Amino acid sequence: MDKSKSFQLFILSFIIIGLTFLIATFWDMLELGANKIPLAISMTITFGISIAGVILGITELKKAKEKKKWIGVIGNMLVLLLFIFMIIFSLKK
């Protein structure tokens, strides 16, 4: 069975986002201080993975249209929309 790279990248970005939110929740309890650069770096990496997932997914869809490839492309696009909404929300505050 051929594994869809876009679906794998979607799952990877979803895991990184989940771990980032988990660490951010307990950031003060872990006494990691005011330096939140690691959280920003992990979200930036996830943003790059999502862009790569969309690009790979589009090229995979041109070859063969399978359900997993559509899920990967749509999932990565939803992650990108999440980032856009987060940026808009942070700029309004």
PyMOL Python script that loads the backbone (N, CA, C, O; Angstrom):
from pymol import cmd

cmd.read_pdbstr("""\
ATOM      1  N   MET A   1       0.835  -1.175   0.000  1.00  0.00           N
ATOM      2  CA  MET A   1       0.000   0.000   0.000  1.00  0.00           C
ATOM      3  C   MET A   1       0.885   1.244   0.000  1.00  0.00           C
ATOM      4  O   MET A   1       1.816   1.360   0.797  1.00  0.00           O
ATOM      5  N   ASP A   2       0.585   2.151  -0.886  1.00  0.00           N
ATOM      6  CA  ASP A   2       1.345   3.383  -1.010  1.00  0.00           C
ATOM      7  C   ASP A   2       0.901   4.368   0.067  1.00  0.00           C
ATOM      8  O   ASP A   2      -0.282   4.693   0.172  1.00  0.00           O
ATOM      9  N   LYS A   3       1.848   4.836   0.858  1.00  0.00           N
ATOM     10  CA  LYS A   3       1.535   5.793   1.923  1.00  0.00           C
ATOM     11  C   LYS A   3       1.524   7.203   1.354  1.00  0.00           C
ATOM     12  O   LYS A   3       2.409   7.574   0.583  1.00  0.00           O
ATOM     13  N   SER A   4       0.541   7.972   1.727  1.00  0.00           N
ATOM     14  CA  SER A   4       0.422   9.349   1.279  1.00  0.00           C
ATOM     15  C   SER A   4       1.315  10.237   2.142  1.00  0.00           C
ATOM     16  O   SER A   4       1.146  10.309   3.359  1.00  0.00           O
ATOM     17  N   LYS A   5       2.257  10.905   1.505  1.00  0.00           N
ATOM     18  CA  LYS A   5       3.168  11.794   2.237  1.00  0.00           C
ATOM     19  C   LYS A   5       2.415  12.982   2.831  1.00  0.00           C
ATOM     20  O   LYS A   5       2.731  13.423   3.936  1.00  0.00           O
ATOM     21  N   SER A   6       1.423  13.503   2.107  1.00  0.00           N
ATOM     22  CA  SER A   6       0.677  14.649   2.633  1.00  0.00           C
ATOM     23  C   SER A   6      -0.099  14.258   3.890  1.00  0.00           C
ATOM     24  O   SER A   6      -0.198  15.051   4.826  1.00  0.00           O
ATOM     25  N   PHE A   7      -0.652  13.040   3.919  1.00  0.00           N
ATOM     26  CA  PHE A   7      -1.367  12.573   5.104  1.00  0.00           C
ATOM     27  C   PHE A   7      -0.406  12.395   6.272  1.00  0.00           C
ATOM     28  O   PHE A   7      -0.733  12.745   7.406  1.00  0.00           O
ATOM     29  N   GLN A   8       0.782  11.849   6.000  1.00  0.00           N
ATOM     30  CA  GLN A   8       1.783  11.680   7.052  1.00  0.00           C
ATOM     31  C   GLN A   8       2.241  13.027   7.601  1.00  0.00           C
ATOM     32  O   GLN A   8       2.431  13.175   8.808  1.00  0.00           O
ATOM     33  N   LEU A   9       2.418  14.012   6.716  1.00  0.00           N
ATOM     34  CA  LEU A   9       2.814  15.342   7.171  1.00  0.00           C
ATOM     35  C   LEU A   9       1.694  16.007   7.967  1.00  0.00           C
ATOM     36  O   LEU A   9       1.960  16.746   8.915  1.00  0.00           O
ATOM     37  N   PHE A  10       0.443  15.747   7.585  1.00  0.00           N
ATOM     38  CA  PHE A  10      -0.690  16.278   8.351  1.00  0.00           C
ATOM     39  C   PHE A  10      -0.705  15.696   9.759  1.00  0.00           C
ATOM     40  O   PHE A  10      -0.886  16.428  10.732  1.00  0.00           O
ATOM     41  N   ILE A  11      -0.519  14.403   9.870  1.00  0.00           N
ATOM     42  CA  ILE A  11      -0.484  13.755  11.185  1.00  0.00           C
ATOM     43  C   ILE A  11       0.686  14.290  12.004  1.00  0.00           C
ATOM     44  O   ILE A  11       0.540  14.549  13.198  1.00  0.00           O
ATOM     45  N   LEU A  12       1.851  14.459  11.368  1.00  0.00           N
ATOM     46  CA  LEU A  12       3.018  14.988  12.062  1.00  0.00           C
ATOM     47  C   LEU A  12       2.767  16.404  12.566  1.00  0.00           C
ATOM     48  O   LEU A  12       3.098  16.720  13.709  1.00  0.00           O
ATOM     49  N   SER A  13       2.192  17.251  11.738  1.00  0.00           N
ATOM     50  CA  SER A  13       1.921  18.623  12.176  1.00  0.00           C
ATOM     51  C   SER A  13       0.868  18.644  13.280  1.00  0.00           C
ATOM     52  O   SER A  13       0.953  19.460  14.198  1.00  0.00           O
ATOM     53  N   PHE A  14      -0.112  17.764  13.202  1.00  0.00           N
ATOM     54  CA  PHE A  14      -1.139  17.675  14.246  1.00  0.00           C
ATOM     55  C   PHE A  14      -0.514  17.250  15.573  1.00  0.00           C
ATOM     56  O   PHE A  14      -0.883  17.778  16.622  1.00  0.00           O
ATOM     57  N   ILE A  15       0.425  16.306  15.545  1.00  0.00           N
ATOM     58  CA  ILE A  15       1.106  15.857  16.763  1.00  0.00           C
ATOM     59  C   ILE A  15       1.955  16.986  17.347  1.00  0.00           C
ATOM     60  O   ILE A  15       1.949  17.203  18.559  1.00  0.00           O
ATOM     61  N   ILE A  16       2.684  17.706  16.489  1.00  0.00           N
ATOM     62  CA  ILE A  16       3.525  18.808  16.972  1.00  0.00           C
ATOM     63  C   ILE A  16       2.669  19.908  17.588  1.00  0.00           C
ATOM     64  O   ILE A  16       3.029  20.456  18.630  1.00  0.00           O
ATOM     65  N   ILE A  17       1.544  20.239  16.963  1.00  0.00           N
ATOM     66  CA  ILE A  17       0.652  21.262  17.522  1.00  0.00           C
ATOM     67  C   ILE A  17       0.117  20.805  18.878  1.00  0.00           C
ATOM     68  O   ILE A  17       0.070  21.590  19.824  1.00  0.00           O
ATOM     69  N   GLY A  18      -0.281  19.550  18.972  1.00  0.00           N
ATOM     70  CA  GLY A  18      -0.785  19.029  20.243  1.00  0.00           C
ATOM     71  C   GLY A  18       0.258  19.073  21.345  1.00  0.00           C
ATOM     72  O   GLY A  18      -0.037  19.480  22.469  1.00  0.00           O
ATOM     73  N   LEU A  19       1.480  18.655  21.025  1.00  0.00           N
ATOM     74  CA  LEU A  19       2.550  18.701  22.019  1.00  0.00           C
ATOM     75  C   LEU A  19       2.900  20.132  22.404  1.00  0.00           C
ATOM     76  O   LEU A  19       3.199  20.410  23.566  1.00  0.00           O
ATOM     77  N   THR A  20       2.866  21.043  21.431  1.00  0.00           N
ATOM     78  CA  THR A  20       3.161  22.444  21.727  1.00  0.00           C
ATOM     79  C   THR A  20       2.119  23.032  22.667  1.00  0.00           C
ATOM     80  O   THR A  20       2.467  23.732  23.618  1.00  0.00           O
ATOM     81  N   PHE A  21       0.840  22.754  22.411  1.00  0.00           N
ATOM     82  CA  PHE A  21      -0.205  23.254  23.307  1.00  0.00           C
ATOM     83  C   PHE A  21      -0.103  22.614  24.692  1.00  0.00           C
ATOM     84  O   PHE A  21      -0.375  23.269  25.698  1.00  0.00           O
ATOM     85  N   LEU A  22       0.282  21.350  24.749  1.00  0.00           N
ATOM     86  CA  LEU A  22       0.445  20.682  26.034  1.00  0.00           C
ATOM     87  C   LEU A  22       1.583  21.314  26.830  1.00  0.00           C
ATOM     88  O   LEU A  22       1.438  21.582  28.023  1.00  0.00           O
ATOM     89  N   ILE A  23       2.713  21.550  26.171  1.00  0.00           N
ATOM     90  CA  ILE A  23       3.852  22.175  26.845  1.00  0.00           C
ATOM     91  C   ILE A  23       3.525  23.611  27.229  1.00  0.00           C
ATOM     92  O   ILE A  23       3.909  24.069  28.305  1.00  0.00           O
ATOM     93  N   ALA A  24       2.814  24.328  26.352  1.00  0.00           N
ATOM     94  CA  ALA A  24       2.450  25.720  26.660  1.00  0.00           C
ATOM     95  C   ALA A  24       1.517  25.796  27.865  1.00  0.00           C
ATOM     96  O   ALA A  24       1.567  26.756  28.634  1.00  0.00           O
ATOM     97  N   THR A  25       0.675  24.793  28.026  1.00  0.00           N
ATOM     98  CA  THR A  25      -0.240  24.769  29.162  1.00  0.00           C
ATOM     99  C   THR A  25       0.521  24.659  30.478  1.00  0.00           C
ATOM    100  O   THR A  25       0.159  25.297  31.466  1.00  0.00           O
ATOM    101  N   PHE A  26       1.568  23.854  30.488  1.00  0.00           N
ATOM    102  CA  PHE A  26       2.328  23.622  31.713  1.00  0.00           C
ATOM    103  C   PHE A  26       3.648  24.386  31.736  1.00  0.00           C
ATOM    104  O   PHE A  26       4.547  24.045  32.505  1.00  0.00           O
ATOM    105  N   TRP A  27       3.775  25.423  30.893  1.00  0.00           N
ATOM    106  CA  TRP A  27       5.034  26.164  30.761  1.00  0.00           C
ATOM    107  C   TRP A  27       5.464  26.789  32.093  1.00  0.00           C
ATOM    108  O   TRP A  27       6.618  26.648  32.498  1.00  0.00           O
ATOM    109  N   ASP A  28       4.560  27.464  32.762  1.00  0.00           N
ATOM    110  CA  ASP A  28       4.901  28.114  34.027  1.00  0.00           C
ATOM    111  C   ASP A  28       5.105  27.099  35.141  1.00  0.00           C
ATOM    112  O   ASP A  28       5.957  27.293  36.008  1.00  0.00           O
ATOM    113  N   MET A  29       4.334  26.022  35.125  1.00  0.00           N
ATOM    114  CA  MET A  29       4.482  25.001  36.148  1.00  0.00           C
ATOM    115  C   MET A  29       5.840  24.299  36.023  1.00  0.00           C
ATOM    116  O   MET A  29       6.422  23.880  37.023  1.00  0.00           O
ATOM    117  N   LEU A  30       6.332  24.176  34.796  1.00  0.00           N
ATOM    118  CA  LEU A  30       7.640  23.564  34.577  1.00  0.00           C
ATOM    119  C   LEU A  30       8.781  24.543  34.842  1.00  0.00           C
ATOM    120  O   LEU A  30       9.954  24.180  34.757  1.00  0.00           O
ATOM    121  N   GLU A  31       8.425  25.795  35.167  1.00  0.00           N
ATOM    122  CA  GLU A  31       9.378  26.862  35.474  1.00  0.00           C
ATOM    123  C   GLU A  31      10.377  27.075  34.344  1.00  0.00           C
ATOM    124  O   GLU A  31      11.587  27.122  34.564  1.00  0.00           O
ATOM    125  N   LEU A  32       9.848  27.202  33.136  1.00  0.00           N
ATOM    126  CA  LEU A  32      10.704  27.419  31.974  1.00  0.00           C
ATOM    127  C   LEU A  32      10.920  28.900  31.685  1.00  0.00           C
ATOM    128  O   LEU A  32      11.640  29.248  30.750  1.00  0.00           O
ATOM    129  N   GLY A  33      10.308  29.771  32.473  1.00  0.00           N
ATOM    130  CA  GLY A  33      10.577  31.199  32.385  1.00  0.00           C
ATOM    131  C   GLY A  33       9.762  31.915  31.327  1.00  0.00           C
ATOM    132  O   GLY A  33       8.816  31.372  30.758  1.00  0.00           O
ATOM    133  N   ALA A  34      10.164  33.154  31.085  1.00  0.00           N
ATOM    134  CA  ALA A  34       9.438  34.010  30.142  1.00  0.00           C
ATOM    135  C   ALA A  34       9.878  33.797  28.699  1.00  0.00           C
ATOM    136  O   ALA A  34       9.253  34.336  27.786  1.00  0.00           O
ATOM    137  N   ASN A  35      10.915  33.041  28.473  1.00  0.00           N
ATOM    138  CA  ASN A  35      11.424  32.793  27.122  1.00  0.00           C
ATOM    139  C   ASN A  35      10.529  31.777  26.419  1.00  0.00           C
ATOM    140  O   ASN A  35      10.590  30.582  26.707  1.00  0.00           O
ATOM    141  N   LYS A  36       9.713  32.249  25.511  1.00  0.00           N
ATOM    142  CA  LYS A  36       8.778  31.359  24.808  1.00  0.00           C
ATOM    143  C   LYS A  36       9.199  31.138  23.362  1.00  0.00           C
ATOM    144  O   LYS A  36       8.375  30.776  22.522  1.00  0.00           O
ATOM    145  N   ILE A  37      10.464  31.352  23.073  1.00  0.00           N
ATOM    146  CA  ILE A  37      10.967  31.160  21.710  1.00  0.00           C
ATOM    147  C   ILE A  37      10.827  29.707  21.257  1.00  0.00           C
ATOM    148  O   ILE A  37      10.482  29.482  20.096  1.00  0.00           O
ATOM    149  N   PRO A  38      11.078  28.698  22.117  1.00  0.00           N
ATOM    150  CA  PRO A  38      10.882  27.315  21.650  1.00  0.00           C
ATOM    151  C   PRO A  38       9.461  27.029  21.167  1.00  0.00           C
ATOM    152  O   PRO A  38       9.269  26.255  20.229  1.00  0.00           O
ATOM    153  N   LEU A  39       8.469  27.649  21.802  1.00  0.00           N
ATOM    154  CA  LEU A  39       7.089  27.453  21.352  1.00  0.00           C
ATOM    155  C   LEU A  39       6.881  28.068  19.974  1.00  0.00           C
ATOM    156  O   LEU A  39       6.217  27.481  19.120  1.00  0.00           O
ATOM    157  N   ALA A  40       7.446  29.241  19.762  1.00  0.00           N
ATOM    158  CA  ALA A  40       7.328  29.899  18.455  1.00  0.00           C
ATOM    159  C   ALA A  40       8.054  29.108  17.376  1.00  0.00           C
ATOM    160  O   ALA A  40       7.576  29.015  16.246  1.00  0.00           O
ATOM    161  N   ILE A  41       9.196  28.542  17.717  1.00  0.00           N
ATOM    162  CA  ILE A  41       9.945  27.743  16.740  1.00  0.00           C
ATOM    163  C   ILE A  41       9.163  26.489  16.363  1.00  0.00           C
ATOM    164  O   ILE A  41       9.116  26.120  15.189  1.00  0.00           O
ATOM    165  N   SER A  42       8.549  25.832  17.344  1.00  0.00           N
ATOM    166  CA  SER A  42       7.788  24.617  17.025  1.00  0.00           C
ATOM    167  C   SER A  42       6.577  24.938  16.155  1.00  0.00           C
ATOM    168  O   SER A  42       6.232  24.155  15.271  1.00  0.00           O
ATOM    169  N   MET A  43       5.931  26.070  16.390  1.00  0.00           N
ATOM    170  CA  MET A  43       4.797  26.451  15.542  1.00  0.00           C
ATOM    171  C   MET A  43       5.266  26.834  14.138  1.00  0.00           C
ATOM    172  O   MET A  43       4.566  26.571  13.160  1.00  0.00           O
ATOM    173  N   THR A  44       6.443  27.452  14.030  1.00  0.00           N
ATOM    174  CA  THR A  44       6.995  27.786  12.716  1.00  0.00           C
ATOM    175  C   THR A  44       7.337  26.520  11.937  1.00  0.00           C
ATOM    176  O   THR A  44       7.104  26.449  10.731  1.00  0.00           O
ATOM    177  N   ILE A  45       7.885  25.532  12.620  1.00  0.00           N
ATOM    178  CA  ILE A  45       8.188  24.248  11.972  1.00  0.00           C
ATOM    179  C   ILE A  45       6.899  23.592  11.490  1.00  0.00           C
ATOM    180  O   ILE A  45       6.852  23.054  10.384  1.00  0.00           O
ATOM    181  N   THR A  46       5.864  23.632  12.304  1.00  0.00           N
ATOM    182  CA  THR A  46       4.575  23.063  11.910  1.00  0.00           C
ATOM    183  C   THR A  46       3.992  23.783  10.706  1.00  0.00           C
ATOM    184  O   THR A  46       3.407  23.150   9.827  1.00  0.00           O
ATOM    185  N   PHE A  47       4.147  25.105  10.659  1.00  0.00           N
ATOM    186  CA  PHE A  47       3.679  25.889   9.512  1.00  0.00           C
ATOM    187  C   PHE A  47       4.397  25.435   8.240  1.00  0.00           C
ATOM    188  O   PHE A  47       3.763  25.262   7.199  1.00  0.00           O
ATOM    189  N   GLY A  48       5.710  25.243   8.321  1.00  0.00           N
ATOM    190  CA  GLY A  48       6.476  24.766   7.164  1.00  0.00           C
ATOM    191  C   GLY A  48       6.079  23.362   6.745  1.00  0.00           C
ATOM    192  O   GLY A  48       6.000  23.065   5.553  1.00  0.00           O
ATOM    193  N   ILE A  49       5.828  22.497   7.723  1.00  0.00           N
ATOM    194  CA  ILE A  49       5.399  21.131   7.413  1.00  0.00           C
ATOM    195  C   ILE A  49       4.046  21.149   6.711  1.00  0.00           C
ATOM    196  O   ILE A  49       3.816  20.366   5.790  1.00  0.00           O
ATOM    197  N   SER A  50       3.154  22.029   7.135  1.00  0.00           N
ATOM    198  CA  SER A  50       1.830  22.115   6.511  1.00  0.00           C
ATOM    199  C   SER A  50       1.920  22.616   5.074  1.00  0.00           C
ATOM    200  O   SER A  50       1.213  22.118   4.198  1.00  0.00           O
ATOM    201  N   ILE A  51       2.780  23.591   4.830  1.00  0.00           N
ATOM    202  CA  ILE A  51       2.973  24.065   3.456  1.00  0.00           C
ATOM    203  C   ILE A  51       3.529  22.940   2.590  1.00  0.00           C
ATOM    204  O   ILE A  51       3.085  22.741   1.459  1.00  0.00           O
ATOM    205  N   ALA A  52       4.502  22.207   3.125  1.00  0.00           N
ATOM    206  CA  ALA A  52       5.059  21.075   2.379  1.00  0.00           C
ATOM    207  C   ALA A  52       3.995  20.009   2.132  1.00  0.00           C
ATOM    208  O   ALA A  52       3.969  19.395   1.065  1.00  0.00           O
ATOM    209  N   GLY A  53       3.120  19.785   3.111  1.00  0.00           N
ATOM    210  CA  GLY A  53       2.045  18.806   2.949  1.00  0.00           C
ATOM    211  C   GLY A  53       1.070  19.187   1.861  1.00  0.00           C
ATOM    212  O   GLY A  53       0.609  18.326   1.111  1.00  0.00           O
ATOM    213  N   VAL A  54       0.747  20.473   1.761  1.00  0.00           N
ATOM    214  CA  VAL A  54      -0.161  20.927   0.703  1.00  0.00           C
ATOM    215  C   VAL A  54       0.495  20.746  -0.664  1.00  0.00           C
ATOM    216  O   VAL A  54      -0.138  20.254  -1.598  1.00  0.00           O
ATOM    217  N   ILE A  55       1.753  21.142  -0.778  1.00  0.00           N
ATOM    218  CA  ILE A  55       2.454  21.027  -2.066  1.00  0.00           C
ATOM    219  C   ILE A  55       2.600  19.566  -2.473  1.00  0.00           C
ATOM    220  O   ILE A  55       2.327  19.214  -3.621  1.00  0.00           O
ATOM    221  N   LEU A  56       3.031  18.706  -1.538  1.00  0.00           N
ATOM    222  CA  LEU A  56       3.150  17.279  -1.857  1.00  0.00           C
ATOM    223  C   LEU A  56       1.794  16.661  -2.168  1.00  0.00           C
ATOM    224  O   LEU A  56       1.674  15.816  -3.055  1.00  0.00           O
ATOM    225  N   GLY A  57       0.775  17.089  -1.430  1.00  0.00           N
ATOM    226  CA  GLY A  57      -0.565  16.550  -1.663  1.00  0.00           C
ATOM    227  C   GLY A  57      -1.103  16.890  -3.034  1.00  0.00           C
ATOM    228  O   GLY A  57      -1.739  16.056  -3.679  1.00  0.00           O
ATOM    229  N   ILE A  58      -0.854  18.108  -3.488  1.00  0.00           N
ATOM    230  CA  ILE A  58      -1.324  18.500  -4.820  1.00  0.00           C
ATOM    231  C   ILE A  58      -0.620  17.686  -5.895  1.00  0.00           C
ATOM    232  O   ILE A  58      -1.249  17.265  -6.866  1.00  0.00           O
ATOM    233  N   THR A  59       0.680  17.462  -5.731  1.00  0.00           N
ATOM    234  CA  THR A  59       1.383  16.634  -6.722  1.00  0.00           C
ATOM    235  C   THR A  59       0.923  15.180  -6.658  1.00  0.00           C
ATOM    236  O   THR A  59       0.860  14.505  -7.686  1.00  0.00           O
ATOM    237  N   GLU A  60       0.597  14.687  -5.447  1.00  0.00           N
ATOM    238  CA  GLU A  60       0.087  13.319  -5.325  1.00  0.00           C
ATOM    239  C   GLU A  60      -1.296  13.189  -5.950  1.00  0.00           C
ATOM    240  O   GLU A  60      -1.611  12.163  -6.553  1.00  0.00           O
ATOM    241  N   LEU A  61      -2.124  14.222  -5.810  1.00  0.00           N
ATOM    242  CA  LEU A  61      -3.470  14.169  -6.389  1.00  0.00           C
ATOM    243  C   LEU A  61      -3.431  14.137  -7.910  1.00  0.00           C
ATOM    244  O   LEU A  61      -4.318  13.562  -8.541  1.00  0.00           O
ATOM    245  N   LYS A  62      -2.419  14.744  -8.499  1.00  0.00           N
ATOM    246  CA  LYS A  62      -2.296  14.711  -9.958  1.00  0.00           C
ATOM    247  C   LYS A  62      -2.003  13.298 -10.446  1.00  0.00           C
ATOM    248  O   LYS A  62      -2.401  12.914 -11.545  1.00  0.00           O
ATOM    249  N   LYS A  63      -1.294  12.521  -9.605  1.00  0.00           N
ATOM    250  CA  LYS A  63      -0.948  11.150  -9.995  1.00  0.00           C
ATOM    251  C   LYS A  63      -2.131  10.203  -9.798  1.00  0.00           C
ATOM    252  O   LYS A  63      -2.500   9.464 -10.711  1.00  0.00           O
ATOM    253  N   ALA A  64      -2.716  10.230  -8.612  1.00  0.00           N
ATOM    254  CA  ALA A  64      -3.838   9.329  -8.307  1.00  0.00           C
ATOM    255  C   ALA A  64      -4.715   9.969  -7.246  1.00  0.00           C
ATOM    256  O   ALA A  64      -4.222  10.533  -6.269  1.00  0.00           O
ATOM    257  N   LYS A  65      -6.010   9.877  -7.449  1.00  0.00           N
ATOM    258  CA  LYS A  65      -6.944  10.484  -6.498  1.00  0.00           C
ATOM    259  C   LYS A  65      -7.418   9.415  -5.520  1.00  0.00           C
ATOM    260  O   LYS A  65      -8.280   8.594  -5.837  1.00  0.00           O
ATOM    261  N   GLU A  66      -6.840   9.445  -4.332  1.00  0.00           N
ATOM    262  CA  GLU A  66      -7.233   8.530  -3.275  1.00  0.00           C
ATOM    263  C   GLU A  66      -7.759   9.337  -2.094  1.00  0.00           C
ATOM    264  O   GLU A  66      -7.468  10.525  -1.952  1.00  0.00           O
ATOM    265  N   LYS A  67      -8.538   8.668  -1.255  1.00  0.00           N
ATOM    266  CA  LYS A  67      -9.175   9.356  -0.133  1.00  0.00           C
ATOM    267  C   LYS A  67      -8.145   9.911   0.850  1.00  0.00           C
ATOM    268  O   LYS A  67      -8.302  11.028   1.343  1.00  0.00           O
ATOM    269  N   LYS A  68      -7.088   9.139   1.139  1.00  0.00           N
ATOM    270  CA  LYS A  68      -6.083   9.590   2.097  1.00  0.00           C
ATOM    271  C   LYS A  68      -5.346  10.823   1.606  1.00  0.00           C
ATOM    272  O   LYS A  68      -4.962  11.682   2.400  1.00  0.00           O
ATOM    273  N   LYS A  69      -5.152  10.908   0.315  1.00  0.00           N
ATOM    274  CA  LYS A  69      -4.451  12.069  -0.236  1.00  0.00           C
ATOM    275  C   LYS A  69      -5.316  13.314  -0.113  1.00  0.00           C
ATOM    276  O   LYS A  69      -4.808  14.401   0.160  1.00  0.00           O
ATOM    277  N   TRP A  70      -6.631  13.159  -0.315  1.00  0.00           N
ATOM    278  CA  TRP A  70      -7.536  14.290  -0.131  1.00  0.00           C
ATOM    279  C   TRP A  70      -7.570  14.721   1.327  1.00  0.00           C
ATOM    280  O   TRP A  70      -7.578  15.917   1.622  1.00  0.00           O
ATOM    281  N   ILE A  71      -7.591  13.753   2.242  1.00  0.00           N
ATOM    282  CA  ILE A  71      -7.596  14.072   3.672  1.00  0.00           C
ATOM    283  C   ILE A  71      -6.323  14.815   4.051  1.00  0.00           C
ATOM    284  O   ILE A  71      -6.368  15.765   4.832  1.00  0.00           O
ATOM    285  N   GLY A  72      -5.196  14.392   3.506  1.00  0.00           N
ATOM    286  CA  GLY A  72      -3.929  15.060   3.789  1.00  0.00           C
ATOM    287  C   GLY A  72      -3.910  16.496   3.302  1.00  0.00           C
ATOM    288  O   GLY A  72      -3.468  17.391   4.023  1.00  0.00           O
ATOM    289  N   VAL A  73      -4.386  16.725   2.083  1.00  0.00           N
ATOM    290  CA  VAL A  73      -4.394  18.080   1.523  1.00  0.00           C
ATOM    291  C   VAL A  73      -5.358  18.973   2.294  1.00  0.00           C
ATOM    292  O   VAL A  73      -5.006  20.094   2.661  1.00  0.00           O
ATOM    293  N   ILE A  74      -6.564  18.487   2.540  1.00  0.00           N
ATOM    294  CA  ILE A  74      -7.560  19.288   3.257  1.00  0.00           C
ATOM    295  C   ILE A  74      -7.108  19.543   4.697  1.00  0.00           C
ATOM    296  O   ILE A  74      -7.284  20.644   5.220  1.00  0.00           O
ATOM    297  N   GLY A  75      -6.531  18.534   5.331  1.00  0.00           N
ATOM    298  CA  GLY A  75      -6.039  18.706   6.699  1.00  0.00           C
ATOM    299  C   GLY A  75      -4.931  19.739   6.792  1.00  0.00           C
ATOM    300  O   GLY A  75      -4.927  20.577   7.694  1.00  0.00           O
ATOM    301  N   ASN A  76      -3.995  19.678   5.861  1.00  0.00           N
ATOM    302  CA  ASN A  76      -2.914  20.664   5.862  1.00  0.00           C
ATOM    303  C   ASN A  76      -3.436  22.065   5.560  1.00  0.00           C
ATOM    304  O   ASN A  76      -2.928  23.044   6.106  1.00  0.00           O
ATOM    305  N   MET A  77      -4.436  22.168   4.704  1.00  0.00           N
ATOM    306  CA  MET A  77      -5.033  23.485   4.440  1.00  0.00           C
ATOM    307  C   MET A  77      -5.746  24.019   5.680  1.00  0.00           C
ATOM    308  O   MET A  77      -5.713  25.220   5.945  1.00  0.00           O
ATOM    309  N   LEU A  78      -6.389  23.133   6.439  1.00  0.00           N
ATOM    310  CA  LEU A  78      -7.039  23.568   7.678  1.00  0.00           C
ATOM    311  C   LEU A  78      -6.017  24.047   8.703  1.00  0.00           C
ATOM    312  O   LEU A  78      -6.264  25.014   9.424  1.00  0.00           O
ATOM    313  N   VAL A  79      -4.874  23.372   8.768  1.00  0.00           N
ATOM    314  CA  VAL A  79      -3.814  23.818   9.675  1.00  0.00           C
ATOM    315  C   VAL A  79      -3.306  25.193   9.252  1.00  0.00           C
ATOM    316  O   VAL A  79      -3.053  26.047  10.101  1.00  0.00           O
ATOM    317  N   LEU A  80      -3.154  25.413   7.948  1.00  0.00           N
ATOM    318  CA  LEU A  80      -2.729  26.728   7.465  1.00  0.00           C
ATOM    319  C   LEU A  80      -3.768  27.798   7.786  1.00  0.00           C
ATOM    320  O   LEU A  80      -3.409  28.916   8.153  1.00  0.00           O
ATOM    321  N   LEU A  81      -5.050  27.468   7.651  1.00  0.00           N
ATOM    322  CA  LEU A  81      -6.104  28.419   8.026  1.00  0.00           C
ATOM    323  C   LEU A  81      -6.068  28.731   9.522  1.00  0.00           C
ATOM    324  O   LEU A  81      -6.312  29.867   9.929  1.00  0.00           O
ATOM    325  N   LEU A  82      -5.765  27.727  10.332  1.00  0.00           N
ATOM    326  CA  LEU A  82      -5.626  27.940  11.768  1.00  0.00           C
ATOM    327  C   LEU A  82      -4.526  28.959  12.050  1.00  0.00           C
ATOM    328  O   LEU A  82      -4.694  29.850  12.883  1.00  0.00           O
ATOM    329  N   PHE A  83      -3.400  28.821  11.351  1.00  0.00           N
ATOM    330  CA  PHE A  83      -2.310  29.773  11.537  1.00  0.00           C
ATOM    331  C   PHE A  83      -2.708  31.176  11.094  1.00  0.00           C
ATOM    332  O   PHE A  83      -2.358  32.154  11.755  1.00  0.00           O
ATOM    333  N   ILE A  84      -3.425  31.284  10.000  1.00  0.00           N
ATOM    334  CA  ILE A  84      -3.862  32.601   9.522  1.00  0.00           C
ATOM    335  C   ILE A  84      -4.803  33.246  10.541  1.00  0.00           C
ATOM    336  O   ILE A  84      -4.678  34.436  10.830  1.00  0.00           O
ATOM    337  N   PHE A  85      -5.741  32.470  11.088  1.00  0.00           N
ATOM    338  CA  PHE A  85      -6.644  33.012  12.101  1.00  0.00           C
ATOM    339  C   PHE A  85      -5.893  33.411  13.368  1.00  0.00           C
ATOM    340  O   PHE A  85      -6.226  34.415  13.999  1.00  0.00           O
ATOM    341  N   MET A  86      -4.874  32.625  13.742  1.00  0.00           N
ATOM    342  CA  MET A  86      -4.079  32.980  14.915  1.00  0.00           C
ATOM    343  C   MET A  86      -3.322  34.280  14.685  1.00  0.00           C
ATOM    344  O   MET A  86      -3.216  35.101  15.596  1.00  0.00           O
ATOM    345  N   ILE A  87      -2.799  34.476  13.493  1.00  0.00           N
ATOM    346  CA  ILE A  87      -2.077  35.712  13.182  1.00  0.00           C
ATOM    347  C   ILE A  87      -3.030  36.899  13.205  1.00  0.00           C
ATOM    348  O   ILE A  87      -2.707  37.941  13.777  1.00  0.00           O
ATOM    349  N   ILE A  88      -4.192  36.753  12.595  1.00  0.00           N
ATOM    350  CA  ILE A  88      -5.173  37.845  12.585  1.00  0.00           C
ATOM    351  C   ILE A  88      -5.616  38.174  14.009  1.00  0.00           C
ATOM    352  O   ILE A  88      -5.729  39.344  14.373  1.00  0.00           O
ATOM    353  N   PHE A  89      -5.865  37.150  14.806  1.00  0.00           N
ATOM    354  CA  PHE A  89      -6.295  37.364  16.188  1.00  0.00           C
ATOM    355  C   PHE A  89      -5.210  38.061  17.003  1.00  0.00           C
ATOM    356  O   PHE A  89      -5.508  38.949  17.801  1.00  0.00           O
ATOM    357  N   SER A  90      -3.947  37.662  16.806  1.00  0.00           N
ATOM    358  CA  SER A  90      -2.862  38.275  17.578  1.00  0.00           C
ATOM    359  C   SER A  90      -2.596  39.711  17.137  1.00  0.00           C
ATOM    360  O   SER A  90      -2.158  40.528  17.947  1.00  0.00           O
ATOM    361  N   LEU A  91      -2.852  40.037  15.871  1.00  0.00           N
ATOM    362  CA  LEU A  91      -2.652  41.406  15.408  1.00  0.00           C
ATOM    363  C   LEU A  91      -3.744  42.344  15.910  1.00  0.00           C
ATOM    364  O   LEU A  91      -3.511  43.543  16.056  1.00  0.00           O
ATOM    365  N   LYS A  92      -4.925  41.812  16.172  1.00  0.00           N
ATOM    366  CA  LYS A  92      -6.028  42.645  16.651  1.00  0.00           C
ATOM    367  C   LYS A  92      -5.886  42.989  18.125  1.00  0.00           C
ATOM    368  O   LYS A  92      -6.452  43.981  18.584  1.00  0.00           O
ATOM    369  N   LYS A  93      -5.149  42.195  18.864  1.00  0.00           N
ATOM    370  CA  LYS A  93      -5.003  42.460  20.309  1.00  0.00           C
ATOM    371  C   LYS A  93      -3.985  43.512  20.572  1.00  0.00           C
ATOM    372  O   LYS A  93      -3.738  43.856  21.728  1.00  0.00           O
TER     373      LYS A  93
END
""", "prot")
cmd.dss("prot")
cmd.show_as("cartoon", "prot")
cmd.util.cbc("prot")
cmd.orient("prot")
